Amino acid sequence: RFSLLLLNLEEYYFEQHTANHIINKDCKDERKFRGSLKICSKSIIFEPDDNIQPIIKIPLRDCISIKAPEDNEANTLLTRNTSGEIYVVCSQVFLIKERNVIAPYKTVRGRTEHVFQLNVAWKVGDVVQTLHQLYRASCLDKMGDQAAMITAILQSRLARTSFDKNRFQSISETLHMECKAEMVTPLVTNPGHVCVTDANLYFQPLNGYPKPVVQITLQNVRRIYKRRHGLMPLVSSSVYLILLSCYMYENHIAEHTAESYMLQWQRGHISNYQYLLHLNNLADRSCNDLSQYPVFPWIIADYSSSVLDLTKPETFRDLSKPVGALNKERLDRLVTRYQEMPDPKFMYGSHYSSPGYVLFYLVRVAPEYMLCLQNGKFDHADRMFNSIAETWKNCLDGATDFKELIPEFYENDSSFLVNSLKLDLGKRQGGKMVEDVELPPWASGPDDFLQKSQEALESPYVSEHLHEWIDIIFGYKQKGSEAVAAHNVFHPLTYEGGVDLNSIMDPNEKVALLTQILEFGQTPKQLFTSPHPQRIIPKLKSLSRTSSHSISIAESPVSPNEESFEDLTEESITLAWNNIAKLKVDKQYKIHKEAITGIAVTCNGSSVFTTSQDSTLKMFSRDSKTIQRSVSFSNMALSSCLILPGDTTVISSSWDNHIYFYSIAFGRQQDVLMGHDDAVSKICWHDGRLFSASWDSTVKVWRCVPGETLSNKKHHFELLAELEHDVSVNTIDLNAANTILASGTKEGTITVWDITTATVLHHFFLFLFLLFASFFCTDSRHLLSTGEDCCFKVVDVQTGMLISSVTAEEPQRCFRWDGNTILSGSQSGELLIWDLLGGKVTERIKGHTGAVMSMWMNEQCNSVITGGEDKQIMFWKLQY
């Protein structure tokens, strides 16, 4: 029942002792309750073993006397305290969790005496001495002096102790470092010692709570994040640096940039919800810190209609304005006050996110956090989170209420809207008890409310306008003149760099400022200093992603030897392209959990390798119709794959900056190349050379010397050339002679390189938006590219002249072409056949239930495999 949330804010829990609480000492009805006596920096807490009995909390500042029986007697062997008793007389005590019910603390005022009998009698002297020391600290007038004295006591205790090496999991572990540290959880910090070995990270709390040692196996570490606390960045953290230097290569610990997530979001690779979570994370916001909890926007403005209409703009909140500017009348009053205010000026006296606001929303699932924050009380019943509509109205009209939402409003757990714990949250003025949150008429229940909120967040309107809200919260309108123009100015203390706490010498002033920073609200770290681009919305609506025609692997047997390989002749290729409109779906299989990004097929056609945004490489057998292997190199998306000559090795590129080599024969990761500083978007291979394109704005050319097959030797990589670009590179292709490389970027530019000299031949500005794919024609004379602006453009490689341009109704994500005809995969899932000279679509073939993301075609051009956003691969055959 005890937790650190029973402590005051900024209070430490030092030690505990098994003890009895004696009621009515030396009387007929004397009773003893066994339990645990906990010594804290500002209080004494007794937790009885009997759950029916309340936890007793005695604030040290309310103590009148703390003594053992011998304190007033001669300290001789005859009179020495052997009973282990400590007498505490106080003027006020709190009773908590009586009958084990979470409720506001019961306050007992008036002089009372409490007798605690320690199990180990000889510890009484040390315990009383500690309590006297802490009592003196609690009686100091100024908070800064109190904090300084308690900190000195804490540091003294930490200095007298060290990590218990007997706690190592193995005696063979090598110690790398040990230091003092605090484990930070919402509203509380727990001091202790951190120890890092070659295998584990250990944290040993000074008080042994919640357990003697917390162990983290380094092999299981997937991410290490730098965080700030109290608006102060925690840079050069020893633990962070050692973990990063020792284990980054092994566990692929890497940080994405805001720009890389922006690109994924723009291209539709991640949802609005996922993008906002990533931005919050990059801005140092975490669910482990209530003062920096992830912030999400109010999206819906209609809480009165019986039906929620997501096609009407008026259903939505204006995302170009902060909450405080949504009501013009209130804003006018605030602006007038702002103009009359002396420097430093601020428009809003409260923030859009703070611990109080977070717990306002979460009180029903985190009542103990609310009680901790509010000194053992719930808020007044009329100020509780009673109704969605009321809360929205108050955010529009209230003089000091400008709060946004939290991610829980767009997730799947509706428990925060329901009083399932049957908490007594009080009675409102009208006499109504505070129970479940009142929902708008258009929601049939809590789950339905969340589902509709999710639909609203992912709606076309929000996708088109979300960048405006990002500008305000994380972007260029967060600070400076743009913030003033956007009516987005908060108190200086809410911004990183608003005050340098380390420069403040007065301890009382420092404590007051830190308390204000932690409780008042903190503005996220600024991620963008220029306007955030708008999401690119397809012109045609995508088809449903759930198809009744989807067939599982088990339900879709494939006839063996389905592929009949012909001699590679010009005639057969010409015949295939002349009949390309007769492509028919042969089989389809759902084999991934996310969109498929790459397809490679062995020479005999029996095994198909696919990569996906679900971070796995899968090997699918066309003979047995089953997935034979599934490999995960990291937890980040894979972007493309290819098979080396000889069908012995598959190479996969990843968003985690790496290129992975997988041995088909041995079924294991053979090697890894840390090739880039950002996601690797595309790879090509020719004659022992690997070409890799990346979002770090480079294309690199590697000479690859394979290791001996049956030995432990790995590939050797030699960087031959680095082709620099101004922006992220999305796609590359080699001409037939493998002497020219074309690279396409996120800004729609194409660069043609002579790879024998690593020089630029031509540079084209073809597209308004990022390129999806570029391919040379078989004669290497022409290059066809397509991008997010829905255009196909053909350029002459020798002259750089634009030959033709064809506009589609929607983006085409991938394609193959023979110089005259294009087979493309569309955003809506169709395969389209194009007459390039006529500039029109000649055939539409129904395919995936989402964008066609990748395409493979055999050398004879009569067999095609496509991979979709719907997680399926489809096998296509020409029906001559």
N, C-alpha and C positions, 0 to 999 in steps of 0.2 A: 504493500500500500504506500510505502514511503517512496518519494521520488524527489529529485532536485528541484522540482517545481514548487515544493513546499517552502523553499527558501525564498528570501527576498531577492529582488534584482541586485546583481553585483554582490551576492553573498556566497561564501565558500563553505563547503562541508568538509571538516577536517578529520574527524575520527569517530568511531562508535565503540560502545562497550555493552556487553550483555549485562542486564541489570533488572532489578525489581522496582516497580513503583508501589510504594507502601501508602495505603489509604488509612486514615484514622490510626496513626502510629500510637502504640501502647494503649489502645482502647479495646473494649470487649469486641467491637465489630471490626477490628483491624483486618485489612485484606491486602493481599499482594498480587500484583499483576506482572507477570514476567514479560520481558521485551528487550528492546535495544535503545540505549541512551546515545543520542548523536550530538556531538559538539560541533556547532557551526559558528561562523565568524560573527553573527549577529543574534543568534538564538540558541536555545537548548530545545531539542526535540526528543520526545519519548514515543516510540512506536510499540504498542503492546502486541504480543503474539495473538491475543484474542481479537479477531476482526470486529467483534461487536463493540469493543471499547474504542473510544476516540483516540486519535493521535493527539498528543499534547505538545503545543508549541509555546515556549516562554521566551518572549523577546528579552534580550539581555538588558536593554535600556529600561525595561520595566521591573528589573530585579531590585529588591531592597537589600537582600543579603544572600551570599552564597558561601556556605561553610561546611566543614566536617565537624563532628562532635568535639574533637580535641582542640579546635581553634581557640577556645576560651579557657583552656586548662593548661596546666604545666605539661610540656611535651616530654613525658617520661615513658619508659617501657610499660609502666603499669597503666598509664592512662592512654596509651597509643590506640588510635581507632582500628579496631580489628573487625568491625562490623561491615566496613565498606560503604557506610552511609554518607550521603551528601544531602544537606538541607538547603532548599532554595525557597526564599520568601519573595513573593512578587506582588505587584499591584494589578497585573492584567495577564490573562492567559487565553490562548486560542485553542478550541477543540475542533478537530478536523476529522472528517470521514467517520462520524459516529454511525454505528451499525453498517459501516463500510459503504455509505452512500455519499456520492459526490454532491456537495452542497456548499453554499457560502459558509465560511468559518463562523463558528459560534464563539462569541466573545464573552468571557467571564471577567467582570471588573470587580475590584475590591481585593483586599489583602488576603492572600492564600499561601499556605506552606505546602511544599512538595518534598517528599523524602524519596530519594533514589538510592538503592543499595546495589553497588557494583558486585559482580560475580567474583572479581579479583580484588580483594580488599586493599592490597598494597598499592594499587594504582590511584587510590583516592587523592593522595597528595598532589600528584602530577595533574590530575583532572581539575582539581580545585584551583591550582595555580594557573592553568591555562584559562579557566573560566574567569578568574580575576583579571587576567591580562586582557582578554577580549571584552570584559565588562568595562574596563577603563577606556578602551577604544570607542565603545558604543556611547560612552557618556561625553565624549568630546563634542563641542558645540558645532564645529564646522565639518561638513561632509568630506572636504578634502583632507582634513587632518585624520578623520576616521579611516578613510581609504588608505592613507599613507601608512598608518600604524598597522592596519590589518595586512596590507601588502608586505610590510616588514616581517610580520609574524609568519606569513605564508612562505616568503622567500627563505626565512631561517629554517622552517620545517623541510622545505625542498632541498636545501643545502645539506641538511643532516641525513638525508636519505639518498639512495641511488637505486637504479633498476636492479631487481633481483635476477641475476643471470641464471639461477636455477629454473627460471620460468621459460628458458629457451626450449623450443620444441625438440631440438637435437643438440647433443654435446659437440657435434662437428661444425655448428654454425660459426661463421666468422663475424665478429662485431665490427661494424663500419663507423657507427657514431652513437652517441647518447646525449640527450639534452633535455632541459625542462620544457614542458609544453602544456597547453590547455586544450582539452577536447571541447569544441564549441557545438552546442545543440541549441534549439530554439529557447531563448530567454535565459539559459544557464551556461556556465563554463565550469569545467572540472579540471583542476590542476593535477599534474603528475609528471611522469618521465616517459619520454619516447626513446626507443632503442631500435636501431636499424641494423639488421644483419644481412648476409648475402641471400637469405631465403625469406625473411619475414620482417614486417614492421610491427613492433609491440608498443602498446601504451599501458602503463601501469599507473592507475589513479592513486593519488596520495591517500585517499580514503577507502580504497578497495571497492568502490561502487561504480558501476553496477556489478562488476566482477573483478577479481584481483588483477587480471591482465586481459586486455583486448588484443587479439592477434589478427593480422592481415597478411595472408600469403602473397608475396610479391608476384608470383606467377598469375594470380587471379586479378591483378590490377589492370584495369582497362583504360582508365583516364586519370590524370592528375591535373587538377585545376588550381591556378593561382586565384586567391580570393582576397578581398579587402574586408576589413572589420572596422567599424566606426569611421568610415570614409577614408581610412588609411590603407593604401595597398600593401599587401604582405609580399614584398619582393625580396629576393635573395634568401628565401627560407631555406635553411640547411636541408631539411627533410625533402623539400621539393627538388632542390638541386641534385642531391645524392640519388634520389629515386630516378630522376630524369636521366642523369648521366649513366647510371648503372643498368637501367632496364628499358630504356626507350626503344632500343633496337629489337629487343626480344619481344616486347609486348605491344609494339606499334602505338606507343603513347604519342599522340599528336593533337595539335589544336587547329581547328579550322578557323579561317578568318571570316569576318562578317561578310566580306565581299564574296567569298566562295559560297556561303549559304545563300546570299542574295541571288547569285546566279542560279543555284539549284531551285530556289523559290520562283524566280522569274520564268524558268523553263518548265515549271510544273512538276519538278521532281519531288518536292516536299510540299506539304499542305500549309495553309495559313497558320494553323495551330502549331505545327512542327517548327515553322520559321520563327514564330514568336517565342517559343521555348528556347530555340537556339540563341536568339538575340538576348533574351534575359540571361542566359547562361554566360554569354560572352561579356555581358555588362555586369558580371559579378553577382548576379542575383540568384539566390538559392533557397530552397524550401527549408534548409537548416538554419536560416537567419531570418527571423520575422521582420527585422528592420530593413531587409533587402529581399523580401519575398517577390517571386515573379509577378510582374504586373501585366494584366490583360485588359483590353478595352471593353467598355460598354459598347455593344453592337446594336442591339435592338432598342428602338425608342417607343414601340407600341406595346403597352401592357394592359390595354383595355379591350381590344377587339376579341371576338370569339374565334376568329380564324387569323392565323399569322400569314400575311401575304408577302413573300420574299421577292416578289417581282416589282413591288412599289418602292421607289426611293424613300418616300416618307416613313416607311417602316423602320428605317435605319437612322442611327445617330450620325450627325455630321462628324466624320472622322478627321476633318481638317482642323478641328478646334479642340483645345483642351476642355475638360469638363467645365471648368470655371467660366469659359467663354460661350457656352451653349445657350445661356439665357441672357439676352441682350440687356434687359433692364438691370439684372444683377451685375453684369459686366460693366455697365456704365457707372454704377456706384463704385465698383472696385477700381476702375480706371481713374475716376476723380480722386479717390483717396490716394492712389499710387502717385498721381501727379503732384499732390500736395505734401507727400511724404519726404522727409530728409533722407539723404543717402545713409546707409545702403537701402535702396528701394526694393520692395517686393509687392507683387500684386495679390498673392494669396497667403493668408496666415496659417493655413494648414496644407498638408501635402496630399497627393493622390494615392499614396501607399505608405502605410506605417504599421507597426505591430498591432496597434489598437484596431485599425481597419481590417487587417487580416483576421484577427480573432473575432471581430464583429461578425464576419461571414462564417467562421468555423466554430463558433461557441458550442454548437450542438455535438460536434465530434471531438472537440478539444477543450472541454470545460475547465480542466485543471490549468491550462495555459492562461485562460481568461482570469481565473482566480489568482494566479501568480502575478499577472500584470496589474490587477486591480486590488492587490492587498487583501485577498480572501473574499472578494465580493463580485457578484455579477453586476452588469450595468443596470440602470433603471429600466424597468420593463418596457416603457414607451420608447426607449432609445435602442432597444434590441433590434436584431434583424428579424422583423416580423413579417414583412411583405416585400416582394420584388418591386411591385408598383410604387409602394411608399418610399422605398429606398431610392429608386430612380427619381421620383419627384423631389425628394430632399436634395439629391445631388444637383438637380436643376435649379431649385429655389432657395436652398438653405444658405444662410449667410457665411457658414464656415465649412461646408461639406462639398469637397471636390474629388471624392474618391473614385478610382477606377475599380475594375474587378480583379479576381484572382483566377488562375488556370482551372480551378475546380469547376467553374461555370461552363467549361467546354470539354469536360472529361466525362467518364461513364459512371462515376460513383456519386449517387445522389444523396448519400447518407447525411451530408452537411445541411440538407434542407429538411431533415426529419428528426424530431426529438425522440429517437429510439431509446435513449438512455433514461427517458422519463425524468428529465431534470426539472427541478422547480425553478423556473426562470422568472417567476414573479407574475403579478397581475397588472394589466394595463388599466388606465383611468376608467375605461368603460366597463371594467369588471371582468374582462376576458383574460383567461390565462394564456401565457406565451407557450405555444406548442410548436407545431410544424410551421415552416415558412409558407405564407399565403402566396399561391402561384397565380399567374395571369390567366384569364378565361381561356386562352388558346392552348393551354397545357392541360392534358388530362391527368397528369400526375408528375411526380419529381423526375422520373426517367424520361418521360415525354418532353418535359421542359428542357432537360439537358440535350436530348436529341435534336430538338428544334433550335436550340442555341448553337449546337455544332453546325447544323445546316446553314444557319445564318452566317456564322463565321466563315464558312467555306463558299458562300454564295457569290455569284458574279459581281454583285454590287460591292461587297467587301473586298474581293480580290482586286477590283479596279481602284479602290480608294484606301486600302490598308497602308500603302506607302506614305500617305499623308499623316496618319497617326504615328507611324514610325519616325517621321521627321520631327515630330513634337517630343516624343518620349526618348528616343535613342539618337536622334539625328541633328541636323544643322539648326533646327529651330529650338534646340534645348537651351542654348546659351547665347549671350550677346545681343546684338541689335535685332537679329531675326527672332529671338525669343520675345523681345519687347513688342515687336510688330505683330507677333502671333498671340499676344496676351498670355504668355507662358512663363512668367517670372515668379519664382518661389523664394523663400527665405534663403539668404546666402549660406546658412549652415547646412542646407540640404544638398549642396553641391560638393563634389570631390575637389579639394583645393580651396574650398571656401574659408577654411581656417586651418592653420598649422598647429595641431595640438602639441607637437614636440617643442614648439617655441614658447609655449605658455609655462611660466615658472610657478605661478600661483596654483597650488594643488586644488584649492577650492574652486577657482575659476575653471580649471581643467576638468574636474569632476562634473561641474554643472554643464559645461559645454558637451562633454561626452554623453551625459545622460540625455541632453536635448537631442543630440545627433541620433542616438539609438532609439529614442522613443518618438521623435517628431516625424521622422520619415527621411528617406534618402533618395536623391535623384540618381537614376542609373548612370553608369559610366557612358560617356558619349562614344558612339560607335561610328557615326557618319558625320562628316563636316560639309558635305554637299548634298543637294536634293536627292532623295532616294528614288530610283527609277520605278515606274509603274510596272505591275505584273503584266505579262503579255498574255492576253486572253484570246483563245482561238475564235475565229469568226463563226465556225460551225460548232454547235453543241456536240460534245462527245457522246457516243452511245453508252447505254448502261454498261457498267462493268461486271454485272452478273448476267450470265447468259444461260438460258435453258439448254443451249446446245453444247455447253462445256462438257467434255467427256473425260473422266478420270483415266489414269493409266490402266487400272485394272479392267475398266469397261471397254478399252479400245485396243484390242489386239491388232498387231500389224503383221501382214503376211511376210514370211521370210523371203529374203532375196528380192525385195520389192524394187531395188534399183538395178536397172540394166545399163551397164556402162558401155558407151559406144566409143569408137575411135574419135579422137579430137580432130575434127576436120572443119574447114570453113563452111562446107555445105550444111553440116548438121547444126552448126551455130546459127547460120542464116535461117534454116528451116525452123529452128526453135523460136527465134525472135519474130518470124513472120506469123507464128501461131501462139504468141505469148498471151493473147487474150483468152486462150482456151485453158489457162491454168485453173485447176480445180483442187479444192482441199481434199487431201487423201486421208490424213489422220490429224488429230490434235490432242495435246496432253498438257495438263496443268502441272508443272513440275517445280515452280518456284513460289515464294511467298511475296515477292515484289516484282517490279517490272524487269524484263529480260533485256540486257544491254549488249550482249555479244554472243555470237554463234560460230563454232568451228567444227569441222567434220573431218574424220580420218579419211585417208586415201581410198580405203575400200568401202566407205560409206556406212560402216556398221556402228560406229560410235559417234554420238553428237555431244559436244561439250558446250555448255552455256554458262554465261556469267549473268549476275543479277544485282539489282540494288539491295537485295536481301543479304549481300556479302558472301554468297556461296558460289562455288564452281561445281557444276553437276555434270556427271557423265551418264548419258542416256543411251541404252542399247536398243537399236532398231530391231534386233532379232528377238530379244526377250520382252521388249516393250516395258522395260523397267529402268528405274534409276539405279545404276550400279555403284556410283560413288557420289558423295556430297562432301565437299571440302570447304572449310572456312579458314581463311588466312588471317583475318582480322574481323572486327565488327563493323567495318565500313563497306560501302558499296563497291562492287567491282564494275569496271566501265567497259572492258573489251577483252577479247581473248583470241589467240591464234595457236596453231599447232606447228611445231617445227618439222622440217623434212625428216622423214623416217618414222613419223607417228610415235615418237618416244617421249616427247615433252610438250606440255601445254604451258603457254605463257599467259598470265592474266595481269591486267593493269587495275589499279585500285585508287579510290578517292583518298586513301591514307598515305599517298605520295610514293607508294612502293610498286614494284613490278615483281610478280611471283612466278617461279618456275616450278612446275609440278611434274614429277616423273610418273608417266602412265604405267610403265613396267613395274615400278616398285611401290606405286600407290602412296607417295608421300611428297611433301614439299622438298624440292631438291635444292632450291636456292632462292635468295631474295635480293633485289637490287633497290637500294634507297636512292632512286634516281632524281627525285625532284623535291621542291619545297612546297608543293601544293598537289592537288589531285592530278593523277595521270589520266588523261582523257582518251587517248588512242595510242595503239602500238602497231608498227609494221615490221616485217622481217624480210631480209634478202641476203643470201650468201654470207651468213655469219655476222651480219650487222643488224642491230636492233635500233629502230627509230621510235622514239617516245615523245608524245606531245603532252603538255601539261598546262594547268591553269596558272602555273607560276610564270607564264609568258615565254616559255622556251620550248624548242624542239631539240632533243639531244640524240646524237648518233653514237652508238656504242659498238665497239668490236667485241664480240663474245667468243671466248675460247672455252668450249665445254670441258668439264672435268672427265676423268676416266670413268666409264660407266660402272665398273664393278668395284671402284675404290671409294674412299671418302672425299676425294678431291671435288671441289665445287667449281662452278663456272668462274672464269676470270673476266672482268669487265674493264675495258679500256675506253675512256671517253675520247672519241675522235673529233667531234665538233659539237658546238652549242649554238643553235640558231636563235637569236634574240628577237622578241616581239615586244610591242608596247603593252599588250593586254593578253588575257588568257587565251590559250590555243585549245580549240575544241576538236579539230579533226585534221588528219593528214592522209595523203595518198601518194604512192610512188607510180611513176609512169612504167610502161612495159619494159623499157630498157634499164630501169632502176638507176637512172642518172639525174632525174628531176623529181623534186618533192614539192607538193603543194600543201600549204598549211592555212587553215581557216580559223578565225578568231571570234571572240564573243562580240566584237564590234562590227562584224560583217565584212572584215577585210580578208583578202587572200594574198598570200605571198608565194611566189614561185621561186624555188631555190635550185641552183646547180650544186648538187651534193658532192660533186667531185672537187669543187673548190670552196664550198660553203659560202657562196655569194648569192645575192639577190638578183634574179633575172627580171622579175616584174612584181609590182605591188598594186593591187586593185582594191578600190573602195566600192564594193558591189551591193552591199546590203545595209539596211538600216538597223538590223538586229543581228543576233549571233547566228553563226552558221551551224547547220546540223551535219552536213556531209558534203564532201567533194570527191569526184572520181575522174581520172583521166579516161579518155576514150582509148580504144585499142591501138589507134594510130599515134597516140601520145600528142597529137596536134591540138586537141580541144580538151577543155576542162569544164565539167558541169558541176554546179554547186547549187545548194538549196539552203534556205534559212528560215528564221521565224517570221519573216515578212511574206511568206507564202509564195516566193518567186523561185523559178528555175532560171539560172543564167549560164549561158555558154560563152566562154572566152577563148580566143586564139592564143595558145601558149607562146607562140613565137613573137607575135606583134603586140599582144596585150589588148587587142580590140575586143569589145563586147559584140558577139555574133548574134545572139538572140536572147529574148527574155520572155518567159511564159509565167503568168500569174495563176496560182491555184486558189480555190475557195478557202482552203485551210492549210496549215503547215504540213509539209511532207517530211517525215522524220528520217527516212532512209530510202535508198533507191539503187537500182542498177540500170545501165544503159548501154546501147551498142552503137551510138552515134546518131541514130535516127529515132529510136523508140526508147521510152523510159518506162520502167516498172518501178512504181514508188509505193511506199507505205505511208498512209495518211494518219493525221491526228485522230480521226474518228474510227480508225481500224480497218478501213477499206484498202484493197490494192487497186491502184489506178494505172491504166495503160495510157501513155501520152504519145501523140504524134507531134514530135518536136517541131517539124517544119510547118505543120498546120497550126501549131500552138493551141491544141485542144486535147481534151480527154476523149479517148475513143472507147474505153471500157471501164466499168466499175465492178469490182469483184468483192463481195462481202467477205469479211475475214474476222478480225479480232473485235472484242467488245471494249476496246480502248486503243490508244495510240499504238501503231506498229513501230516498235523501238529499234529493231535490228533485222537484218536480212542477210541470208547466205544464198549464193547461187553456185551450182556446180559448173565445171568447165564447159560442159555441153550445153549449158543454159536451159536445160529441160527439167531441172529439179530445183525447187526453191524451198528454203526453210525460213520462216519468220518468227520473231519473238515479240511479244506484246506487253503492253502495260497491264493487261489482264492476266499476266503471269504464265501464259500458255506459249508453247511452241506449236506451230502448224506446219505440216508437211504438204507441199503442193507439187502436183505433177501435171505435165502437159498432156492433154487428151487429144492426140492428133486425129 
